[in-house]
Amino acid sequence: SQQGEEDPQALSIQEGENATMNCSYKTSINNLQWYRQNSGRGLVHLILIRSNEREKHSGRLRVTLDTSKKSSSLLITASRAADTASYFCATDRGETSGSRLTFGEGTQLTVNP
Amino acid sequence: DAGITQSPRHKVTETGTPVTLRCHQTENHRYMYWYRQDPGHGLRLIHYSYGVKDTDKGEVSDGYSVSRSKTEDFLLTLESATSSQTSVYFCASGPFFESGYTFGSGTRLTVV
């Protein structure tokens, strides 16, 4: 079963607008990560937020984490056509044998020029 | 995708045949992973490795085996391919605990 669930499943916006994607998960976590996947390509790591952090920024990305609600959001500001991709959240429960990420099904973001 | 290469990129095979997918990383990462990606299921973990010859099962390991004889190589074997194993397979690696993964470009496998 999937640990993370993204919302919405698909999002279409105009260039320059902000895009917000949400992720909910079920169990306690050590950290939560966001990845981007362009069509036909592998996933690219965007940002990692630890369970004791509430907000993190990286360039045009802003990630929040609410462990009490078991949810996270990814905000992309001033979107560009090149941001068109699928975005996945992934949770790491911090197993004793090491890191194992559990992925959600992703949000398909389309940024129209 | 720099640092991880998967081979082959595409493969068509017949039901019942064994298939081996290869993953090679040049990042000297300790952890390596095999995922499959299917519509409606996202990415699901098949097997992972936390060191040379140290491997463990993920959530969808039935019908798959792995081997890691060197830090840089992680092999995934479908012992007897079935149509349900038609999927896109991704290899990933990570250097240490609490780090982002580096993904390969994927292998598209079709079992006919």
Backbone of each chain as ProteinMPNN parsed JSONL, in Angstrom:
{"seq_chain_A": "SQQGEEDPQALSIQEGENATMNCSYKTSINNLQWYRQNSGRGLVHLILIRSNEREKHSGRLRVTLDTSKKSSSLLITASRAADTASYFCATDRGETSGSRLTFGEGTQLTVNP", "coords_chain_A": {"N_chain_A": [[0.849, -1.188, 0.0], [0.382, 2.307, -0.567], [2.264, 4.762, 1.045], [2.283, 7.522, 0.818], [0.02, 9.965, -0.391], [-0.786, 11.945, -3.049], [-2.22, 15.125, -3.781], [-3.591, 17.592, -5.84], [-4.385, 14.984, -8.284], [-3.881, 15.835, -10.811], [-2.834, 18.923, -12.198], [-3.283, 21.985, -13.745], [-1.891, 24.936, -14.854], [-1.199, 28.451, -15.57], [1.761, 29.851, -16.976], [3.887, 31.549, -14.718], [2.109, 31.579, -12.615], [1.531, 30.28, -9.276], [2.11, 26.963, -8.076], [0.627, 24.507, -6.118], [1.057, 21.532, -4.408], [-0.134, 18.76, -2.593], [0.529, 16.37, 0.001], [-0.29, 13.476, 1.727], [0.278, 11.233, 4.434], [0.607, 8.073, 6.221], [1.938, 6.862, 8.42], [4.327, 7.35, 11.137], [7.231, 9.298, 10.389], [10.683, 9.692, 9.385], [11.815, 11.448, 7.585], [10.676, 13.462, 4.81], [10.442, 13.542, 1.332], [10.582, 15.237, -1.827], [10.189, 14.637, -5.28], [10.83, 15.098, -8.78], [9.61, 14.093, -11.957], [10.255, 13.999, -15.241], [8.631, 13.34, -18.349], [9.136, 10.051, -19.384], [11.566, 9.838, -18.134], [13.958, 9.367, -15.406], [13.514, 9.823, -11.821], [14.065, 12.912, -10.152], [15.667, 14.243, -7.39], [14.308, 16.739, -5.338], [13.95, 18.088, -2.828], [14.444, 17.666, 0.69], [12.854, 17.226, 3.759], [13.113, 17.145, 7.211], [11.659, 15.367, 9.997], [11.568, 16.996, 12.211], [11.486, 19.504, 11.235], [9.656, 22.304, 9.958], [9.337, 23.893, 7.769], [10.863, 24.458, 4.599], [13.075, 25.875, 2.202], [14.035, 26.072, -1.229], [15.389, 27.656, -3.727], [12.886, 28.339, -6.01], [11.173, 26.672, -4.719], [9.089, 25.707, -2.035], [8.635, 23.908, 0.838], [6.44, 22.491, 3.161], [5.838, 20.878, 6.287], [3.675, 19.101, 8.29], [3.576, 17.299, 10.937], [1.692, 16.556, 12.777], [-0.662, 16.455, 11.41], [0.092, 14.718, 9.53], [0.943, 15.505, 6.927], [2.139, 17.188, 3.968], [3.219, 19.929, 1.938], [4.043, 21.098, -1.305], [5.183, 23.937, -2.777], [5.506, 25.62, -5.759], [6.792, 28.476, -6.934], [6.106, 31.186, -9.227], [5.788, 29.738, -11.733], [7.143, 27.897, -14.54], [7.118, 26.879, -17.997], [8.893, 24.803, -18.208], [8.644, 23.531, -15.807], [6.731, 21.662, -16.057], [5.811, 18.438, -15.315], [5.746, 15.301, -13.51], [5.177, 15.146, -10.038], [6.36, 13.784, -7.069], [5.787, 12.77, -3.731], [7.69, 11.325, -1.115], [8.151, 9.146, 1.573], [10.242, 8.497, 4.353], [10.708, 6.163, 6.731], [12.746, 5.649, 8.385], [14.054, 3.131, 8.919], [15.827, 0.548, 10.756], [17.606, -0.838, 9.197], [18.3, 0.938, 7.333], [17.724, 3.546, 4.88], [14.575, 3.636, 3.323], [12.494, 4.543, 0.862], [9.059, 5.331, 0.472], [6.773, 5.847, -2.013], [4.258, 8.138, -3.193], [1.498, 8.349, -5.573], [1.778, 10.489, -7.2], [1.566, 13.856, -8.613], [0.482, 15.258, -11.556], [1.752, 17.926, -13.111], [0.972, 20.543, -15.246], [2.225, 23.228, -16.952], [1.176, 25.892, -18.66], [2.253, 27.784, -21.459]], "CA_chain_A": [[0.0, 0.0, 0.0], [1.162, 3.517, -0.69], [2.343, 5.561, 2.253], [1.954, 8.9, 0.511], [-0.995, 10.213, -1.395], [-0.712, 13.325, -3.496], [-3.467, 15.791, -4.15], [-4.473, 16.826, -6.724], [-3.718, 14.044, -9.179], [-3.433, 16.614, -11.967], [-2.943, 20.364, -11.983], [-2.926, 22.738, -14.937], [-1.832, 26.36, -14.531], [-0.532, 29.284, -16.55], [3.113, 30.275, -16.623], [3.911, 32.684, -13.803], [1.292, 31.281, -11.44], [2.092, 29.363, -8.289], [1.518, 25.62, -8.056], [0.693, 23.875, -4.805], [0.717, 20.121, -4.383], [-0.22, 18.274, -1.218], [0.859, 14.97, 0.224], [-0.658, 12.96, 3.045], [0.874, 9.932, 4.687], [-0.144, 7.355, 7.248], [2.685, 6.456, 9.612], [5.36, 8.301, 11.535], [8.321, 9.342, 9.431], [11.944, 10.339, 9.734], [11.899, 12.598, 6.698], [9.804, 13.414, 3.639], [11.178, 14.071, 0.189], [9.848, 15.496, -3.062], [10.916, 14.329, -6.504], [10.205, 15.459, -10.04], [9.865, 13.15, -13.031], [9.849, 14.407, -16.586], [8.093, 12.217, -19.106], [10.113, 9.111, -19.926], [12.863, 9.96, -17.473], [14.006, 8.973, -14.01], [13.116, 10.831, -10.85], [15.116, 13.83, -9.701], [15.429, 14.706, -6.023], [14.14, 18.182, -5.234], [14.138, 18.647, -1.497], [14.196, 16.761, 1.807], [12.516, 17.918, 4.997], [13.151, 16.206, 8.314], [10.426, 15.365, 10.8], [11.605, 18.083, 13.198], [11.435, 20.771, 10.5], [8.289, 22.669, 9.574], [9.343, 24.545, 6.471], [12.168, 24.495, 3.978], [13.061, 26.556, 0.915], [15.133, 25.826, -2.15], [15.061, 28.397, -4.943], [11.446, 28.618, -6.136], [10.421, 25.629, -4.006], [8.852, 25.831, -0.599], [8.007, 22.697, 1.357], [6.02, 22.519, 4.559], [5.561, 19.574, 6.875], [2.867, 19.116, 9.51], [3.584, 15.905, 11.383], [0.466, 16.271, 13.537], [-1.679, 16.129, 10.404], [0.708, 13.794, 8.586], [0.779, 16.086, 5.593], [3.182, 18.075, 3.468], [2.865, 20.608, 0.698], [5.129, 21.617, -2.146], [4.792, 25.137, -3.519], [6.432, 26.104, -6.786], [6.41, 29.853, -7.238], [6.443, 31.73, -10.549], [6.024, 28.529, -12.517], [7.613, 27.997, -15.923], [6.729, 25.727, -18.815], [9.846, 23.721, -17.929], [8.248, 22.846, -14.568], [5.793, 20.601, -16.421], [6.375, 17.154, -14.913], [5.048, 14.667, -12.387], [5.835, 15.406, -8.759], [6.081, 12.71, -6.118], [6.317, 12.824, -2.382], [8.189, 10.033, -0.651], [8.403, 9.177, 3.011], [11.276, 7.613, 4.888], [10.351, 5.881, 8.122], [13.94, 5.528, 9.197], [14.226, 1.753, 9.381], [17.147, 0.274, 11.312], [18.494, -1.336, 8.138], [18.656, 2.02, 6.424], [16.684, 4.343, 4.255], [13.697, 3.053, 2.309], [11.46, 5.508, 0.536], [7.762, 4.889, -0.017], [6.307, 6.917, -2.873], [2.872, 8.287, -3.574], [1.23, 8.144, -6.99], [2.226, 11.652, -7.939], [0.72, 14.902, -9.187], [0.926, 15.673, -12.893], [1.656, 19.389, -13.26], [1.137, 21.103, -16.581], [2.341, 24.682, -16.95], [0.899, 26.356, -20.027], [2.975, 29.033, -21.78]], "C_chain_A": [[0.884, 1.237, 0.0], [1.12, 4.284, 0.62], [1.881, 6.978, 1.979], [0.881, 8.986, -0.548], [-0.952, 11.68, -1.758], [-2.082, 13.839, -3.916], [-3.105, 17.172, -4.685], [-3.69, 15.82, -7.561], [-3.18, 14.77, -10.408], [-3.723, 18.076, -11.704], [-2.464, 21.075, -13.238], [-2.987, 24.224, -14.618], [-1.149, 27.119, -15.66], [0.865, 29.654, -16.041], [3.056, 31.527, -15.747], [3.07, 32.474, -12.56], [2.047, 30.36, -10.482], [1.368, 28.031, -8.349], [1.701, 25.031, -6.669], [0.219, 22.434, -4.91], [0.777, 19.649, -2.939], [0.05, 16.784, -1.152], [0.41, 14.586, 1.619], [-0.048, 11.579, 3.203], [0.275, 9.335, 5.949], [0.626, 7.074, 8.529], [3.694, 7.531, 9.997], [6.537, 8.194, 10.578], [9.575, 9.966, 10.033], [12.162, 11.577, 8.874], [10.944, 12.388, 5.532], [10.547, 14.109, 2.499], [10.225, 14.303, -0.985], [10.767, 15.266, -4.252], [10.109, 14.824, -7.698], [10.572, 14.407, -11.082], [9.348, 13.743, -14.334], [9.47, 13.155, -17.37], [9.212, 11.347, -19.678], [11.479, 9.137, -19.258], [12.798, 9.416, -16.048], [13.599, 10.116, -13.098], [14.329, 11.654, -10.432], [14.744, 14.357, -8.326], [15.363, 16.227, -5.981], [14.525, 18.707, -3.857], [13.784, 17.598, -0.452], [13.884, 17.609, 3.03], [12.441, 16.872, 6.115], [11.929, 16.364, 9.205], [10.409, 16.48, 11.838], [11.643, 19.466, 12.547], [10.011, 21.048, 10.073], [8.243, 23.279, 8.18], [10.773, 24.56, 5.938], [12.045, 25.137, 2.596], [14.264, 26.116, 0.097], [14.775, 26.501, -3.465], [13.592, 28.765, -4.979], [10.57, 27.593, -5.417], [10.296, 25.975, -2.529], [8.104, 24.594, -0.157], [7.633, 22.927, 2.804], [5.72, 21.101, 5.004], [4.802, 19.775, 8.17], [2.745, 17.674, 9.983], [2.333, 15.561, 12.188], [-0.667, 15.893, 12.6], [-1.167, 15.115, 9.394], [0.51, 14.292, 7.146], [1.94, 17.012, 5.269], [2.647, 18.781, 2.233], [4.127, 21.092, 0.006], [4.567, 22.792, -2.929], [5.897, 25.48, -4.503], [5.972, 27.498, -7.162], [6.841, 30.246, -8.648], [6.756, 30.611, -11.528], [6.425, 28.846, -13.957], [7.157, 26.768, -16.688], [7.631, 24.528, -18.521], [9.538, 22.983, -16.629], [7.232, 21.734, -14.837], [6.433, 19.245, -16.188], [5.414, 16.514, -13.924], [5.867, 14.882, -11.125], [5.379, 14.364, -7.748], [6.593, 13.082, -4.734], [6.727, 11.412, -1.986], [8.538, 10.15, 0.82], [9.437, 8.135, 3.399], [10.969, 7.399, 6.355], [11.559, 5.681, 9.01], [14.104, 4.142, 9.781], [15.65, 1.531, 9.876], [18.121, -0.205, 10.25], [18.828, -0.257, 7.128], [17.453, 2.679, 5.807], [15.883, 3.529, 3.246], [12.56, 4.031, 2.067], [10.202, 4.827, 0.029], [7.136, 6.064, -0.752], [4.79, 6.941, -2.999], [2.728, 8.13, -5.075], [1.528, 9.373, -7.833], [1.147, 12.618, -8.365], [1.318, 15.292, -10.528], [0.679, 17.177, -13.024], [1.899, 19.772, -14.705], [1.154, 22.618, -16.468], [2.237, 25.159, -18.388], [1.59, 27.684, -20.296], [2.024, 30.21, -21.978]], "O_chain_A": [[2.004, 1.209, 0.51], [0.06, 4.435, 1.228], [1.176, 7.578, 2.791], [0.837, 8.184, -1.481], [-1.066, 12.553, -0.897], [-2.96, 13.088, -4.341], [-2.352, 17.882, -4.017], [-2.459, 15.818, -7.539], [-2.161, 14.379, -10.978], [-4.72, 18.427, -11.073], [-1.372, 20.803, -13.736], [-4.017, 24.72, -14.162], [-0.595, 26.523, -16.583], [1.102, 29.754, -14.837], [2.276, 32.444, -16.005], [3.3, 33.132, -11.545], [3.057, 29.751, -10.836], [0.172, 27.97, -8.635], [2.799, 25.055, -6.114], [-0.862, 22.15, -5.426], [1.629, 20.083, -2.163], [-0.169, 16.043, -2.11], [0.697, 15.292, 2.586], [0.121, 10.847, 2.228], [-0.474, 10.001, 6.665], [0.039, 7.048, 9.61], [3.888, 8.503, 9.268], [6.806, 7.128, 10.026], [9.527, 10.665, 11.045], [12.625, 12.612, 9.353], [10.465, 11.279, 5.298], [11.196, 15.136, 2.697], [9.195, 13.64, -1.108], [11.941, 15.637, -4.245], [8.886, 14.951, -7.64], [11.69, 13.893, -11.095], [8.147, 13.959, -14.5], [9.94, 12.055, -17.079], [10.111, 11.835, -20.362], [12.433, 8.535, -19.751], [11.732, 9.055, -15.552], [13.368, 11.237, -13.551], [15.454, 11.159, -10.369], [13.638, 14.857, -8.121], [16.234, 16.917, -6.511], [15.317, 19.642, -3.73], [12.927, 16.745, -0.682], [14.569, 18.594, 3.303], [11.781, 15.843, 5.97], [11.248, 17.389, 9.161], [9.337, 16.871, 12.3], [11.812, 20.476, 13.231], [9.239, 20.116, 9.849], [7.226, 23.191, 7.491], [11.744, 24.656, 6.688], [11.039, 24.965, 1.908], [15.34, 25.832, 0.623], [13.959, 25.989, -4.231], [13.1, 29.434, -4.07], [9.344, 27.655, -5.51], [11.227, 26.452, -1.881], [7.056, 24.265, -0.712], [8.408, 23.488, 3.578], [5.391, 20.236, 4.192], [5.232, 20.529, 9.043], [1.909, 16.919, 9.488], [1.955, 14.392, 12.271], [-1.536, 15.099, 12.96], [-1.905, 14.696, 8.502], [-0.016, 13.585, 6.287], [2.619, 17.538, 6.15], [1.737, 18.288, 1.566], [5.125, 21.441, 0.637], [3.586, 22.649, -3.658], [7.064, 25.612, -4.134], [4.859, 27.669, -7.661], [7.809, 29.712, -9.19], [7.852, 30.545, -12.084], [6.098, 29.898, -14.506], [6.847, 25.736, -16.093], [7.189, 23.381, -18.579], [10.107, 21.922, -16.373], [6.912, 20.954, -13.94], [7.465, 18.927, -16.778], [4.402, 17.104, -13.548], [7.096, 14.808, -11.145], [4.188, 14.097, -7.591], [7.684, 13.633, -4.583], [6.167, 10.43, -2.474], [9.144, 11.13, 1.254], [9.489, 7.04, 2.839], [10.969, 8.349, 7.138], [11.435, 5.558, 10.228], [14.273, 3.986, 10.99], [16.572, 2.237, 9.468], [19.329, -0.004, 10.379], [19.561, -0.506, 6.171], [16.31, 2.4, 6.171], [16.451, 2.82, 2.415], [11.763, 4.309, 2.963], [10.266, 3.871, -0.743], [6.986, 7.148, -0.189], [4.127, 5.906, -2.923], [3.694, 7.821, -5.774], [1.527, 9.294, -9.062], [-0.027, 12.262, -8.468], [2.502, 15.613, -10.627], [-0.465, 17.631, -13.045], [2.897, 19.381, -15.311], [0.213, 23.221, -15.952], [3.096, 24.869, -19.221], [1.531, 28.6, -19.476], [2.47, 31.324, -22.253]]}, "seq_chain_B": "DAGITQSPRHKVTETGTPVTLRCHQTENHRYMYWYRQDPGHGLRLIHYSYGVKDTDKGEVSDGYSVSRSKTEDFLLTLESATSSQTSVYFCASGPFFESGYTFGSGTRLTVV", "coords_chain_B": {"N_chain_B": [[20.194, 12.237, -13.922], [22.779, 11.491, -13.726], [25.55, 9.441, -12.946], [24.287, 7.022, -12.455], [23.616, 4.218, -14.343], [21.41, 2.26, -16.263], [20.798, -0.922, -17.671], [19.264, -3.281, -19.9], [17.842, -0.461, -21.75], [15.409, -0.852, -22.908], [13.398, -3.751, -23.159], [12.025, -6.667, -24.537], [10.513, -9.63, -23.679], [9.787, -13.154, -23.421], [7.081, -14.835, -21.785], [7.91, -16.736, -18.95], [10.642, -16.838, -19.279], [13.921, -16.189, -17.889], [15.078, -13.025, -16.746], [17.509, -10.49, -16.53], [18.176, -7.415, -15.117], [20.351, -4.641, -15.137], [22.147, -2.456, -12.988], [24.302, 0.197, -12.592], [26.397, 2.164, -10.661], [28.363, 5.082, -10.194], [28.887, 6.561, -8.016], [29.742, 5.694, -5.612], [27.881, 5.025, -3.679], [26.341, 3.754, -0.743], [23.779, 2.631, -0.396], [21.397, 0.935, -2.418], [18.645, 0.548, -4.703], [15.786, -1.092, -6.119], [12.977, -0.233, -7.952], [9.652, -0.531, -9.2], [7.532, 0.989, -11.595], [4.219, 1.639, -12.148], [1.181, 2.522, -13.777], [-1.215, 4.058, -11.706], [-0.164, 2.985, -9.427], [2.125, 4.241, -8.658], [5.533, 4.375, -7.565], [6.926, 1.367, -6.52], [8.704, -0.438, -4.089], [10.983, -2.99, -4.769], [13.325, -4.59, -4.127], [16.115, -3.921, -1.961], [19.437, -2.746, -1.164], [21.834, -2.541, 1.394], [24.482, -2.6, 1.481], [27.441, -4.272, 0.22], [26.577, -7.458, -0.693], [24.547, -7.398, 1.131], [21.233, -7.512, 1.273], [17.676, -6.874, 1.054], [14.119, -7.486, 1.193], [11.568, -5.653, -0.524], [8.277, -4.206, -0.816], [7.084, -5.537, -2.968], [8.323, -8.044, -3.711], [8.01, -10.672, -4.598], [8.825, -13.123, -6.979], [11.071, -11.904, -7.844], [14.626, -11.528, -7.629], [17.74, -10.396, -6.225], [21.142, -9.283, -6.549], [24.239, -8.226, -5.18], [27.362, -7.836, -5.692], [29.403, -6.085, -5.825], [30.119, -2.733, -4.792], [29.28, -0.924, -6.757], [27.478, -2.218, -8.46], [24.226, -3.51, -8.989], [22.053, -6.039, -9.395], [18.991, -7.058, -10.819], [16.89, -9.776, -10.98], [14.398, -11.402, -12.77], [12.939, -14.261, -12.155], [11.299, -16.041, -13.58], [9.735, -14.731, -16.009], [6.609, -12.992, -15.975], [3.5, -11.782, -17.342], [2.481, -9.878, -15.65], [4.671, -8.623, -14.728], [5.412, -6.806, -16.55], [6.522, -3.591, -16.892], [7.945, -0.43, -15.871], [11.175, -0.247, -14.766], [13.089, 1.075, -12.185], [16.26, 1.927, -10.995], [17.915, 3.053, -8.073], [20.085, 5.022, -5.976], [21.682, 5.826, -2.857], [23.714, 7.809, -0.711], [23.922, 7.827, 2.11], [22.142, 7.571, 5.2], [19.131, 9.431, 5.417], [19.241, 10.99, 3.01], [18.807, 12.343, -0.282], [17.788, 10.35, -3.09], [19.524, 9.144, -6.003], [18.411, 8.589, -9.202], [18.279, 6.145, -11.862], [17.685, 6.094, -15.455], [15.764, 4.299, -16.096], [14.318, 1.11, -17.065], [12.392, -0.162, -19.562], [10.343, -2.811, -19.508], [8.803, -5.369, -21.263], [6.714, -8.083, -21.1], [5.748, -10.712, -23.004]], "CA_chain_B": [[20.476, 10.805, -13.886], [24.213, 11.295, -13.751], [26.091, 8.566, -11.933], [23.652, 5.706, -12.465], [23.187, 3.748, -15.649], [20.648, 1.023, -16.262], [20.786, -1.615, -18.949], [19.055, -2.466, -21.091], [16.83, 0.584, -21.605], [14.154, -1.47, -23.325], [13.52, -5.186, -23.4], [10.815, -7.47, -24.721], [10.859, -11.01, -23.403], [8.638, -14.048, -23.42], [6.656, -15.403, -20.501], [8.625, -17.924, -18.505], [12.093, -16.725, -19.427], [14.572, -15.358, -16.868], [15.553, -11.731, -17.231], [18.333, -9.756, -15.575], [18.371, -5.992, -15.35], [21.591, -4.211, -14.506], [22.274, -1.092, -12.509], [25.701, 0.51, -12.291], [26.55, 3.534, -10.156], [29.756, 5.518, -10.039], [28.843, 7.537, -6.932], [30.204, 5.042, -4.381], [26.795, 5.051, -2.71], [26.174, 2.52, 0.013], [22.441, 2.058, -0.543], [20.857, 0.84, -3.767], [17.236, 0.166, -4.663], [15.04, -1.358, -7.336], [11.571, 0.086, -7.89], [8.883, -0.63, -10.423], [6.545, 2.059, -11.713], [3.043, 1.237, -12.901], [0.065, 3.475, -13.663], [-2.122, 3.809, -10.599], [0.542, 2.464, -8.249], [3.325, 5.001, -8.346], [6.733, 3.548, -7.501], [6.901, 0.398, -5.435], [10.035, -0.985, -3.829], [11.086, -4.433, -5.009], [14.407, -5.015, -3.235], [17.112, -2.899, -1.752], [20.714, -3.221, -0.629], [22.451, -1.572, 2.29], [25.911, -2.851, 1.423], [27.794, -5.413, -0.617], [26.001, -8.75, -0.269], [23.473, -7.168, 2.104], [20.022, -7.123, 0.564], [16.439, -7.178, 1.76], [12.934, -7.405, 0.35], [10.646, -4.543, -0.428], [6.864, -4.563, -0.718], [6.621, -6.348, -4.095], [9.522, -8.808, -4.029], [7.725, -12.006, -5.125], [9.177, -13.319, -8.378], [12.304, -11.162, -8.119], [15.778, -11.7, -6.752], [18.769, -9.393, -6.475], [22.491, -9.581, -6.079], [25.153, -7.081, -5.147], [28.695, -8.372, -5.42], [30.297, -4.932, -5.746], [29.42, -1.514, -4.396], [28.738, -0.183, -7.882], [26.551, -2.981, -9.287], [23.058, -4.107, -8.333], [21.342, -6.757, -10.436], [17.633, -7.512, -10.538], [16.539, -10.918, -11.818], [13.056, -11.96, -12.803], [13.311, -15.67, -12.264], [10.481, -16.596, -14.662], [8.951, -13.533, -16.268], [5.176, -13.093, -16.201], [2.947, -10.561, -17.939], [2.267, -8.898, -14.577], [5.933, -7.944, -14.472], [5.563, -5.73, -17.519], [6.593, -2.388, -16.084], [9.182, 0.342, -15.982], [11.977, -0.529, -13.582], [14.059, 2.117, -11.859], [17.286, 1.726, -9.992], [18.272, 4.285, -7.366], [21.133, 4.848, -4.975], [21.794, 6.9, -1.879], [25.012, 7.704, -0.039], [23.805, 7.606, 3.541], [20.821, 7.746, 5.773], [18.589, 10.786, 5.315], [19.719, 11.719, 1.854], [18.022, 12.113, -1.488], [18.251, 9.287, -3.968], [19.807, 9.39, -7.406], [17.718, 7.573, -9.99], [18.619, 5.882, -13.242], [16.698, 6.509, -16.452], [14.704, 3.31, -16.187], [14.267, 0.041, -18.068], [11.011, -0.524, -19.899], [10.292, -4.25, -19.762], [7.532, -5.907, -21.732], [6.668, -9.544, -21.09], [4.66, -11.113, -23.926]], "C_chain_B": [[21.962, 10.503, -13.855], [24.624, 10.365, -12.631], [25.442, 7.207, -11.866], [23.233, 5.367, -13.887], [22.482, 2.41, -15.5], [20.733, 0.396, -17.651], [20.002, -2.91, -18.833], [18.049, -1.354, -20.819], [15.442, 0.064, -21.963], [14.405, -2.951, -23.525], [12.133, -5.786, -23.562], [11.231, -8.918, -24.519], [9.603, -11.851, -23.353], [8.341, -14.553, -22.01], [7.458, -16.655, -20.192], [10.134, -17.845, -18.622], [12.671, -15.912, -18.277], [15.11, -14.085, -17.509], [16.387, -11.068, -16.142], [18.495, -8.312, -16.025], [19.579, -5.542, -14.538], [21.55, -2.744, -14.125], [23.723, -0.873, -12.088], [25.794, 1.952, -11.834], [28.03, 3.848, -9.921], [29.894, 6.508, -8.883], [29.388, 6.975, -5.616], [29.15, 5.099, -3.275], [26.652, 3.711, -2.023], [24.837, 1.835, -0.296], [22.016, 2.039, -2.018], [19.472, 0.197, -3.716], [16.752, -0.192, -6.069], [13.565, -1.071, -7.074], [10.95, -0.287, -9.231], [7.821, 0.464, -10.411], [5.441, 1.625, -12.642], [1.967, 2.289, -12.728], [-0.859, 3.086, -12.519], [-1.457, 3.293, -9.343], [1.76, 3.289, -7.862], [4.547, 4.107, -8.41], [6.634, 2.624, -6.297], [8.259, -0.271, -5.316], [10.035, -2.497, -3.989], [12.097, -5.048, -4.039], [15.338, -3.839, -3.011], [18.367, -3.519, -1.14], [21.321, -2.133, 0.234], [23.957, -1.833, 2.413], [26.168, -4.049, 0.529], [27.31, -6.698, 0.05], [24.941, -8.617, 0.818], [22.246, -6.658, 1.368], [18.802, -7.493, 1.39], [15.271, -6.929, 0.824], [12.198, -6.101, 0.57], [9.223, -5.056, -0.424], [6.364, -5.461, -1.84], [7.752, -7.241, -4.586], [9.238, -10.182, -4.657], [8.064, -12.088, -6.606], [10.455, -12.616, -8.789], [13.403, -11.577, -7.146], [16.827, -10.657, -7.143], [20.12, -9.923, -6.022], [23.333, -8.32, -6.144], [26.522, -7.596, -4.708], [29.742, -7.268, -5.32], [29.484, -3.703, -5.394], [28.683, -0.897, -5.573], [27.652, -0.913, -8.674], [25.441, -3.632, -8.481], [22.213, -4.729, -9.426], [19.963, -7.179, -9.939], [17.299, -8.635, -11.507], [15.08, -11.281, -11.646], [13.253, -13.445, -13.112], [12.573, -16.365, -13.399], [9.45, -15.522, -14.993], [7.471, -13.848, -16.517], [4.66, -11.763, -16.748], [2.722, -9.475, -16.887], [3.546, -8.148, -14.217], [6.299, -6.953, -15.584], [5.476, -4.41, -16.775], [7.808, -1.579, -16.499], [9.935, 0.184, -14.672], [13.029, 0.566, -13.399], [15.011, 1.636, -10.776], [17.596, 3.066, -9.353], [19.379, 3.976, -6.376], [21.146, 6.049, -4.043], [23.063, 6.712, -1.073], [24.925, 7.355, 1.435], [22.372, 7.82, 3.966], [20.403, 9.205, 5.659], [19.217, 11.578, 4.176], [18.783, 11.459, 0.685], [18.632, 11.006, -2.323], [18.609, 9.848, -5.335], [19.195, 8.249, -8.197], [18.357, 7.38, -11.357], [17.469, 6.275, -14.156], [15.604, 5.484, -16.679], [14.914, 2.282, -17.277], [12.806, -0.288, -18.309], [11.0, -1.981, -20.312], [8.889, -4.653, -20.167], [7.641, -7.415, -21.775], [5.467, -9.976, -21.934], [4.384, -12.621, -23.845]], "O_chain_B": [[22.351, 9.339, -13.953], [24.127, 10.468, -11.509], [26.01, 6.299, -11.258], [22.564, 6.161, -14.55], [22.894, 1.549, -14.722], [20.738, 1.092, -18.667], [20.054, -3.576, -17.799], [17.459, -1.32, -19.739], [14.437, 0.487, -21.392], [15.467, -3.363, -23.992], [11.201, -5.458, -22.828], [12.198, -9.379, -25.125], [8.493, -11.329, -23.256], [9.232, -14.676, -21.169], [7.66, -17.515, -21.049], [10.836, -18.714, -18.104], [11.993, -15.036, -17.741], [15.537, -14.08, -18.664], [16.014, -11.085, -14.969], [18.895, -8.03, -17.154], [19.803, -5.995, -13.415], [20.997, -1.908, -14.84], [24.291, -1.658, -11.328], [25.331, 2.86, -12.524], [28.817, 2.995, -9.511], [30.899, 7.211, -8.782], [29.485, 7.697, -4.623], [29.478, 5.207, -2.093], [26.819, 2.66, -2.642], [24.775, 0.614, -0.44], [22.245, 2.995, -2.759], [19.166, -0.588, -2.819], [17.244, 0.334, -7.067], [12.974, -1.582, -6.122], [11.629, -0.348, -10.256], [7.283, 0.818, -9.362], [5.693, 1.279, -13.797], [1.846, 2.887, -11.658], [-1.239, 1.923, -12.383], [-2.103, 3.171, -8.303], [2.363, 3.038, -6.819], [4.597, 3.18, -9.218], [6.298, 3.055, -5.194], [8.883, -0.624, -6.317], [9.197, -3.195, -3.42], [11.756, -5.916, -3.235], [15.343, -2.879, -3.782], [18.356, -4.656, -0.666], [21.327, -0.958, -0.133], [24.612, -1.345, 3.335], [25.242, -4.753, 0.129], [27.61, -6.967, 1.213], [24.486, -9.622, 1.365], [22.216, -5.52, 0.899], [18.877, -8.315, 2.303], [15.404, -6.256, -0.199], [12.193, -5.526, 1.659], [8.977, -6.209, -0.071], [5.319, -6.094, -1.69], [8.103, -7.195, -5.765], [10.156, -10.797, -5.2], [7.65, -11.239, -7.396], [10.882, -12.713, -9.94], [13.139, -11.929, -5.996], [16.8, -10.111, -8.246], [20.222, -10.863, -5.234], [23.17, -7.474, -7.024], [26.794, -7.765, -3.519], [30.834, -7.485, -4.796], [28.287, -3.645, -5.672], [27.571, -0.395, -5.407], [26.968, -0.289, -9.485], [25.68, -4.227, -7.43], [21.707, -4.02, -10.296], [19.796, -7.6, -8.794], [17.413, -8.464, -12.721], [14.588, -11.446, -10.529], [13.683, -13.815, -14.205], [13.155, -17.188, -14.105], [8.416, -15.419, -14.333], [7.13, -14.83, -17.176], [5.328, -10.737, -16.622], [2.77, -8.286, -17.202], [3.508, -7.157, -13.487], [7.367, -6.342, -15.555], [4.481, -4.133, -16.105], [8.591, -1.986, -17.358], [9.394, 0.449, -13.598], [13.752, 0.925, -14.328], [14.61, 1.025, -9.786], [17.546, 4.101, -10.017], [19.586, 2.826, -5.987], [20.686, 7.137, -4.391], [23.452, 5.581, -0.781], [25.789, 6.645, 1.95], [21.513, 8.204, 3.172], [21.23, 10.107, 5.79], [19.668, 12.707, 4.368], [18.054, 10.468, 0.67], [19.836, 10.757, -2.271], [18.081, 10.872, -5.77], [19.431, 7.079, -7.897], [18.904, 8.316, -11.94], [16.419, 6.729, -13.7], [14.625, 5.759, -17.373], [15.59, 2.534, -18.274], [12.074, -0.646, -17.387], [11.574, -2.35, -21.336], [7.912, -4.32, -19.496], [8.543, -7.966, -22.405], [4.323, -9.65, -21.62], [3.508, -13.127, -24.547]]}, "name": "protein", "num_of_chains": 2, "seq": "SQQGEEDPQALSIQEGENATMNCSYKTSINNLQWYRQNSGRGLVHLILIRSNEREKHSGRLRVTLDTSKKSSSLLITASRAADTASYFCATDRGETSGSRLTFGEGTQLTVNPDAGITQSPRHKVTETGTPVTLRCHQTENHRYMYWYRQDPGHGLRLIHYSYGVKDTDKGEVSDGYSVSRSKTEDFLLTLESATSSQTSVYFCASGPFFESGYTFGSGTRLTVV"}
